[in-house]
Amino acid sequence: MNVLVVDVGGTSVKLSATGQETPRAFPSGRTLTPEEMVLKVGQTIGEWKYDVVSLGYPGPVVNGRPVEEPCNLAPGWVRFDYEQAFDCPVKLTNGLMRQIAPCVKTECSEAESALQHDSSTNVLIRHYRTRRGRT
């Protein structure tokens, strides 16, 4: 299974995927809508193949859905249909990339334990550890 990781932030959207060595990014900001984000993701990743998307959202997420519009992006994120837009399953979390990054750099067993219950998160942890030379 190929996972596309999309980390939406207030200044940029960072992208990585299973099997890709070099992450990519594009600017975000107060005018970025979810529709535009999906379009720019497609343009930025080019020929990358993915089966599922893990999307880190810059705001509170409950039951896999954003519950508040982000203050640093354009409106429309709460009611947006991410799975329809990406045409695949989407796991939406509150800034997943920001949660995993400390675990990649250090032994962060508490954060890993909190994330281990989800199989798609396990794939992401393994992917980032492999890229950083950890197992």
Phi, psi and omega in degrees: 000130177262127182252128171263124180256123180239116180251101183274121178233175183286339180244339178204162173245119182258142186229139173211163180206157176306130177085358180259130183279325187245118176295160177233166181203162171213156182292147172243210179137184188297346180258357183283119175265163177296325178298315179294323178301312181298317179300313181291327175301310180301317179293323185283323183277342178060244186269006178304140177256140177211152179252331180219159178239134169250115187248118174275119186257137183276055180183179182293138179233129178233128181053040176075013180231139174292141182249352176220146174291140177290141183286342185252012178228168177293159179288167175116359186282328185293317184264003184289141178265093184293319181294321177293318183294319180272349180058041177192171175297141180232128174258113182257125179225169176278097174055054183306318181300321180291335177281324183281324186309314179296331180288333180287322185276331183222173173282104187240062189296327180295313179293320178298317180300322180293333183263343188297337185294345185252125185294325179292327176293322177300319177301315181294317179299313179299318181299313182288325176295318179298317179295334182260005177081018177249155177239000000 
